[in-house]
Amino acid sequence: MATWDRSSRKLPQVAEPAMEGEPQVPMGRELSEANRFAYAALCGISLSQLFPEPEQSAFCTEFMTGLVKWLELPEAVLPTMSAFASGLGGEGADVFAQILLKDPILKDDPLVITQDLLSFSLKDGRYDARARVLICHMTSLLQVPLGELDLLEETFLESLKEIKEEESEMAEASRKKKENRRKWKRYLLIGLATVGGGTVIGVTGGLAAPLVAAGAATIIGSAGAAALGSVAGIAVMTSLFGAAGAGLTGYKMKKRVGAIEEFTFLPLTEGKQLHITIVITGWLASGKYRTFGAPWAALARSREQYCLAWEARYLMELGNALETILSGLASMAAQEALKYTMLSGIVAALTWPASLLTVANVIDNPWGVCLHRSAEVGKHLAHILLSRQQGQRPVTLIGFSLGARVIYFCLQEMAQEKDCQGIVEDAVLLGAPVEGDAKHWEPFRKVVSGRIINGYCRGDWLLSFVYRTSSVQLHVAGLQPVLLQDRRVENVDLSSVVSGHLDYAKQMDVILKAVGIHTKPGWEEKGLLLASSSLPQEEPHEAAAASSSDKTSDQDGQIQDPAPRDTPKVATSSDSGQAQVPTGLDQSEGASLPAVAASPAERPQICSHGGSPNPLGCPNCASKTQESCPGLD
Amino acid sequence: MDEDVLTTLKILIIGESGVGKSSLLLRFTDDTFDPELAATIGVDFKVKTISVDGNKAKLAIWDTAGQERFRTLTPSYYRGAQGVILVYDVTRRDTFVKLDNWLNELETYCTRNDIVNMLVGNKIDKENREVDRKEGLKFARKHSMLFIEASAKTCDGVQCAFEELVEKIIQTPGLWESENQNKGVKLSHREEGHGGACGACYSEPSRRRIKGFD
């Protein structure tokens, strides 16, 4: 497994991006016809297994039709592929997989098919969440670690960027095309994600047309061939990332929507990626967890992560109330008793201690407000996602407590729309104060392409208490599994990790691990370190960080290639201003190209400018971290 | 109409390249014949519902490619098949000789042993016959298979081949019942001793199991 050399594949694109007159054929077509057939058939079977719902059949058929063309298979195989995609012949899947695994080209480089599928999926400038789920599935069928896919996506992103640079250079060289260049630049600027604002995207058509008119196809053809065949890079880029550029961060709520007072996206990372993650915090506490981003410090789902900042005022009020209850008014013994009553499963018989009920008014008001607001925010988020402000790429939503409630209502709202499919990849709801009846979750199957994770804690008495008015008669998702029979739904019992509702923020790194979301490697021990100190130290522990980089990449479990391991070392030692985090550049990040590998601002919200009461993170830091990657070039 | 379908059967067509597997299927499903039919890529798939003894059966027919380069793919289709049609060309002895290889493959990859096999000698409309009908019959008996000679071009025996195969599968309840227990449709009374409808068929149940017939 550890034999193939990634650098050899990447170098040609990096070192000599312009391989003029020598457009490379996407690697999938190099396979023999029989193996291309097996490849397509395996895709068809996988699609039918992943998306058996009738409403998805149009996507499956379209995907297979496109793939047959892409692989230059004769059209005669279409009926067969449709049969595979509609669920017939599934018993042959493992044979197809074995055939492919025996293929000499794949033996040489098992990533060929992943790479090919990726370029196929991106060719129209859209990255459908379902396509990504399929690629993940295929990747695992072909026994390639999923980290490789992340890496591949980064490589693609890099080559897309290069295409853009290449294009502007080419245009400069040619005086004839000066006219065009101005046009180019305009579109480039849009594509470069520098303009903010809430322009509606999804503009493959709108953007591609002028580019083609400018004779761009030829230019792109030669340079972009290395990665994308004949795909028009800019159009792809722009469409993927949204013409609004920063996309989500550029999003401004134009007018007050409904009852929402605050709704902004804060970047958690500096990088760009072909898929993004949006996290939603459930409340704002005091101290370390007073910012929206704080609980998510360990999250490494993608290199482009956003945190939704919403209704800070009320969430802070709520957080304070929650803490008040915990710290003062309910004794430790009472808490334990409550927890065990909950765990024993006699929720209905639970009588709340008088001491709790007397302080109920402290919490009930902010809770009620937030409960209401979270639903509104969720609906608003749904419309943002539906209008593709984030670009045409898959989104993963993660939220705890009321943040999970935001996701719940977001999914619910999306499910009512026609074009809701293929946007959301995974949805992770942790300790969600929402209805846990399967029938309410059923519509989510349409919206979510990958996994729907319900992380619950049976002993979460606080959730049960604050949600008590409804929790007696209803099933609460945050307290018990959602019994929906679907491959997407995963119920994770977090009872052993979460001992109280407030732990969702404090133990997020462990929770994320438990539900199978990628976290920064080596975080757990450092997380403890951090937790023990009141505020994160800012002095760079260079030696420690550097020495641990080896260790962490081992823990990553995806050690394929020793070569790129050097990169994180460089990054860590030169990366001041982030004490513990640097090793957070995980294997895939570390191996990527330096330009982006820096990705320095994992945690703009935890900063030395502490004491700033601004719950939205420290603005000083955001700017500082951008410059904090010297020595990388 | 799906409600009165008794069961869905998976049928597989195998045999050397160019013996007319796809032509047989095309004749059966679409009742057409194309002398210039292109070689099959990977596998072809067709569905057809037929009625045998008043029972409707939906046939999912997988027509494999005979060409050597697609040979690696064939094992994936054997799984779950209830009937196999093994085709040879009566005008090409080599396709008959190679039947042994196909039977070996069948034995290797088939997941069940009560699968119903049928041997079809195709292209009997042609003059230059190299394999005698008796030889085919003998081979079929030896390996307990059904046997028929057919011509996709003249439509001779094609329908019969599929019908006979399906009938045989339906008579072997263990083959298909397990997957369809919940459908609630049961065969009432099964007549004994049919097969006379089609003169070319060899389907005497008592003799099917004879091993080592000389």
Interface residues (C-beta under 8 A of the other chain):
Chain A: S32 E33 A34 N35 F37 A38 A41 L73 P74 A76 V77 P79 T80 A83 L88 G89 E91 G92 A93 V95 F96 I99 K102
Chain B: A38 T40 I41 G42 V43 D44 F45 K46 V47 A60 W62 R69 F70 R71 T72 L73 P75 S76 Y77 R79 G80
